Amino acid sequence: MNSRKEEILHTLESRKQGMTAVQISELLGVARSNVSRHLNELAKERRIKKLNGRPVIYEPLTEEEVHVDVSSAVSFDSLVGENGSLKVAVQQAKAAILYPPRGLHTIIFGETGTGKSLFAECMYQFALSSHSIAPDAPFVSFNCADYAQNPQLLFGHIFGVKKGAYTGAEADQPGLMAEADGGILFLDEIHRLPPEGQEMLFTFIDKGSYRPLGESVQTYEASVQIIGATTESSDNFLATFKRRIPVSVTLPSLSERMLDERYEIITLFIKQEANRLNQRIQVEKDAIIAFMLYDAEGNIGQVKRDLKLVCAKAFLHYRTHKERELLIRKEDCTLQVQKGLLKVKEQSDRLEQFLAGKGEYLSFEPGEREVVWSQDPERNMQVYNAIEEKVTNLSETGVASIDLENLILKDVSAYFETYVEQLAEHSIHKDLLPPDLWRLTNQLYDLAEKRLERHFNAKARFAFALHLQSTLERLKDGHTIVHPDLNNVRKNLKKEFQVALDLSTILEEECHVEIPFDEIGFISMFLSIQVSEADKPADKGVEVVVLMHGKLTATSMLEAAQELLETTSGVGMNMRLDMEVQEMYRLLLDYVLSEKEHLQNGLLLLTDMGSLNSFADLIYKETGIRTKAISMTSTMIVVEALRMADAGRSLEDIYQNIRQSFRAIIKENGQLHQSTTKLKKAVVVTCFTGEGVAHKLFQRIEPIVNQAEVEIIQMQFIERGVFIQHIDELLDEYEIKAICGTVEIQYQNIPFFSAYEVFDNEGIKLVQRVISDEVPINKIAASLSNTLTEIEDVNSLLYRLQKSLRSIQDQIHAIVEPNVEGGMLIHIAFLIEGLLKGEATRTFADLGAFSKKYRIENDVVTTHLMPLEKEYQIVIPEDEIAFITQMFLENKLQSAITFTQKTSV
């Protein structure tokens, strides 16, 4: 708990009146910037109210504003399908709990969203009610994926840490095993346990004892029943798990459930929302049918989030239009849900028994006692409270009701981030525009309408407001975007440019920022577009292609962005999980070639992972179409890219703007025009002061690097944004090999090492490997020049291969020793030589299973070798790709180091 934040909250509650950040700062003697940060966090958590104005006032919540959720604990009796599709699973679970003397360890199989966590809690509640465990027995939940790549942290978290086990372990720390003693430990995603974690868990299951990390003598005993959960198929699961965990329970997917259970699930969720709102909910019959029949790939979890979203939309309409009742219409449902109506003919007879005689609307009354589970993320009232607050705030600005509803609707979707993570069906993520920004936008456009004698519709104003918001944030952060065609804008849009100058004066006075000339050029362009709906530019601008893995991921995300902006721009391409990378590239290439004459302004690829980013270089080389790529794309990025493309912005302008505005979620790969100048290598060591721990890290790393080639740079880390800005500046001069420090930061694929890892003997070896990763290319080339007769420039091949292998290591997080990398260079060089000569290649044993298990790794390797295939006119067989992938996986350095991106910047 943050004591300072709680102190600020207590101060507000004790005064029972609104206060400014300055008043609290002076009262508590705390820096104003820290007070403002804590106040904004409290406001986001809905623990206080933030009243917009000058100055901003913060108030405590009143009792009426705090919603109390009265509910009862979940149980098997409350599960839908207890006597149907879940009957066997419930019987198995009860038997596992009741088996003497302390129950049987159990594993739950099921797809994502089938309710495995809920089922585990039902087992715990049954154990309590059957007196199999004590009334105060604990239920401890842990997701194994959190530490899947860091066995040492995982050991410490589950089994505890002994004092002195590592630097900083100043006291004994009990683990989850001790915390769960006498109760149940639920291990979600148990298949993500690394081999070391499995071994320790099996030791505990076999003997009932364990040793904390750092303990070499004493063992500890605990009475804990293990319940694991996995999305893996029971057929493919490890035999060791099956042998030691005797009870396996399989939960059916939603598609395997009977229609009556789907109806019961849907009506149960709607009743829960009626209870939370204390409001009757009317639902159009077609909406119920759509929910019963649509394909919910995320199972019950997806249905619940889709229903929560549609209820929030209906509540928004109810509040903004002051309707007499809360009504859910089929139009409120997402397109994916509405597609369920296409199956009505197939199920017409079965649907009749549920909906016959119920009219066009079904009514759900509040008042029934709600049964929920403790970990339900949809249990709170946050989204409804947010709608209430923002309706009140925005109504005071004079925004028309229909605009108000559409505006807040975009913010409502931001509350469904878990929906994005689980389903890759991305909702709209735009934060609600503040009332002050709307007021300023309308003020500027009202003046522009008078001066230019033209009308700007709501769509034009909304687009400019989005642009203005990101512009002000950039300028306040010290970032500017250069207008690539400013002189022509000044010549061709003289009237608009003059008005934009006047508008910039208002902006400078209102926002206390200096508006650069480049930004005035962009404002001029906004004033020149969309004079009416019919006035659209004839020439096609930059084409935006959303390219992602999954059946509907790309097209669904694009549809959401198009609906928001009311545009038809953009192309979505879905890469099925069974599709080869080469096939996907050919589809993209065919599209580009067929539309080449319309793509002269460039192509922007928005992808979900780095392996597809390599397509940008390939497309440019094969077609001459300028192409940029951005990975880790979200719906926010798609919306902004389409908006700027529709506004006629250039490819470079869109690309750089998105990099600056969304760098928190972007990973850059494969830029088109990279500098050929060799940059000096550097290692950044950082701490909050830039001197204390950073200096010790400097001293630790100094002996293992050649400082003539690698510079060690000490930096201060106070604020993340400023730190990233400094990193960006360094990247112009240095190739940053690693960042070492006290605050974990993952940026631009630069490996991060914590202070603990740097001072660990095994960890420092990996640091040295990453920093000093030279392989003697010239020597290898000289030794092979007379042997590789089919390759003209061996030296060039090896340098290109080395660059590809390094990139592969970064993307699949498999760092190998220099000698291994050298061996792989020689292996692939001989492979290319053999293919050029037409020699036979090897066969990889059990290729299908390996390719399925390591699909992502195989795709990364394939993509990075495609340029070489094209240059040498060869095709590297799938078997050889698998061998190369296997080399990386089997030879990667094992350490406590992790290159995961838990903390993206």
ABEGO torsion letter per residue (X at the ends): XBAAAAAAAAAAAAAGBBBBAAAAAAAAGBBAAAAAAAAAAAAAAGABBBBBEOBBBBBBBBAAABBBBBBBBBBAAABBGAABAAAAAAAAAAAAAABOAAEBBBBBBEBBGAGAAAAAAAAAAAAAAAGABBAABBBBBBBAAAAAABAAAAAAAAAEBBBGABBGBABBBBBAAAAABGBBBBBBGAAABBAAAAAAAAAAAAAGBBBBBGBAABBBBBBBBBBBBBABBAAABBAAAAAABABBBBBBBAAABBAAAAAAAAAAAAAAAAAAAGBBBBBBAAAAAAAAABBBAAEAAAAAAAAAAAAAAAAAAAAAAGBABBBBBAAABBAAAAAAAAAAAAAAAAAAAAABGAEABBBBBBGBBBBBBAABAAABAAAAAAAAAAAAAAAAAGBBAAAAAAAAAAAAAAAAAAAAAAAGBBBBABBBBBAAAAAAAAAAAAAAAAAAGBBBBAAAAAAAAAAAAAAAAAAAAGBBBBBAAAAAAAAABAAAAAAAAAAAAAAAAAAGBBBBAAAAAAAAAAAABGABAABBBABBBBBBBBBBBEAAAAAAAAAAAAAAAGBABEBBBBBBAABBAAAAAAAAAAAAAAAAAAAAAEBBBBBABAAAAAAAAAAAAAAGBBBBBBBGBBAAAAAAAAAAAAAGBBAAAAAAAAAAAAAAABBBBGBABBBABBBBBBBBBBBAAGABAAAAAAAAAAAABBAAABBBBBBBBABAAAAAAAAAAAAAABBBABBBBABBBBBGGBBBBBAAAAABAAAAAAAAAAABABBBAAAAAAAAAAABAABABAAAAAAAAAAAAAAAAAAAGBBBBAAAAAAAAAAAAAAAAAAAAGBBBBBBBGAAAAAAAAAAAAAAAAAAAAAAAAAAGBBBBAAAAAAAAAAAAAABBBBABBABBABBX
